Amino acid sequence: KEGIEVMVFSDSKYVVDSIEKGWVFNWVKKGFKDKKNADLWRRVLVVYKKHKVKFHWIRGHNEHPQNERCDQLAVNAVKKETLQVDEGFELSQNNIAGKLDI
């Protein structure tokens, strides 16, 4: 459903500040020039503009259950020799630029 309130918790101050301080919207205007993970930022923004999103920074490795689980999943994924193809990402690459009219 569009328009729902969403709370995102992240242990990345960079990610939280990028949204909360509006840096990412300037990156959009500049075509993400010299920014890493532009593909991921574009995906976040497509969903972000459909909802009322609030980002919250939490300290990493501080026994926050969901953060600890995300960390565990990320560490396990890095250890794999082959990863599953992200079909959603692959399909979205042709359509995403038109959806960023923020």
C-alpha positions as CSV (number, residue, x, y, z in Angstrom):
1,K,0.0,0.0,0.0
2,E,1.2,3.5,-0.8
3,G,1.3,6.2,1.8
4,I,2.0,4.1,4.8
5,E,4.4,5.2,7.6
6,V,7.6,3.3,7.5
7,M,10.4,3.3,10.0
8,V,13.9,2.3,8.8
9,F,16.6,1.5,11.3
10,S,20.2,1.5,10.1
11,D,23.6,1.3,11.8
12,S,25.0,3.4,8.9
13,K,25.1,7.1,9.9
14,Y,25.9,7.9,6.3
15,V,22.7,6.2,5.0
16,V,20.5,7.9,7.7
17,D,22.0,11.3,7.2
18,S,21.9,11.0,3.4
19,I,18.1,10.8,3.6
20,E,17.3,12.8,6.7
21,K,19.6,15.7,5.8
22,G,18.5,15.6,2.1
23,W,21.9,14.9,0.6
24,V,20.6,12.2,-1.7
25,F,18.2,14.6,-3.4
26,N,21.1,16.7,-4.5
27,W,22.8,13.5,-5.8
28,V,19.7,12.8,-7.9
29,K,19.9,16.3,-9.4
30,K,23.6,15.7,-10.2
31,G,23.0,12.2,-11.6
32,F,24.7,10.5,-8.7
33,K,28.1,11.7,-10.1
34,D,30.9,10.1,-8.2
35,K,28.6,8.4,-5.7
36,K,28.9,4.7,-4.9
37,N,25.9,2.4,-5.0
38,A,23.8,4.7,-7.2
39,D,21.8,1.7,-8.3
40,L,20.8,1.0,-4.6
41,W,20.0,4.6,-3.9
42,R,17.7,4.8,-6.9
43,R,15.9,1.7,-5.7
44,V,15.4,3.2,-2.3
45,L,14.1,6.4,-3.6
46,V,11.5,4.8,-5.8
47,V,10.0,3.2,-2.7
48,Y,10.8,6.2,-0.5
49,K,8.6,8.6,-2.5
50,K,5.6,6.3,-2.2
51,H,5.5,6.3,1.6
52,K,6.1,8.4,4.7
53,V,9.6,7.2,5.7
54,K,11.6,8.1,8.7
55,F,15.1,6.9,9.1
56,H,16.6,6.1,12.6
57,W,20.3,5.5,13.3
58,I,21.1,2.8,15.8
59,R,24.6,1.8,17.1
60,G,25.8,-1.3,15.3
61,H,26.7,-4.4,17.2
62,N,24.7,-3.2,20.2
63,E,22.4,-6.2,20.5
64,H,19.5,-4.8,18.5
65,P,17.9,-8.0,17.3
66,Q,17.0,-7.0,13.8
67,N,20.3,-5.2,13.2
68,E,22.2,-8.3,14.4
69,R,20.2,-10.5,12.1
70,C,20.9,-8.2,9.1
71,D,24.6,-8.2,9.9
72,Q,24.6,-12.0,10.1
73,L,22.8,-12.3,6.7
74,A,25.3,-9.9,5.1
75,V,28.3,-11.7,6.5
76,N,27.0,-15.0,5.3
77,A,26.2,-13.6,1.9
78,V,29.8,-12.3,1.5
79,K,31.2,-15.8,2.2
80,K,29.2,-17.4,-0.7
81,E,31.0,-18.0,-3.9
82,T,27.9,-17.4,-6.0
83,L,24.9,-15.3,-5.1
84,Q,21.4,-15.4,-6.5
85,V,20.6,-12.9,-9.2
86,D,18.5,-10.0,-8.0
87,E,15.8,-10.3,-10.7
88,G,14.0,-7.2,-9.3
89,F,17.1,-5.1,-9.7
90,E,17.9,-6.5,-13.2
91,L,14.3,-5.8,-14.4
92,S,14.2,-2.3,-12.9
93,Q,17.3,-1.0,-14.5
94,N,15.6,-0.2,-17.7
95,N,12.7,1.6,-16.0
96,I,14.2,3.3,-12.9
97,A,15.4,6.6,-14.4
98,G,11.8,7.7,-15.2
99,K,10.6,7.1,-11.7
100,L,13.0,9.5,-10.0
101,D,11.0,12.7,-10.5
102,I,11.5,13.6,-6.9
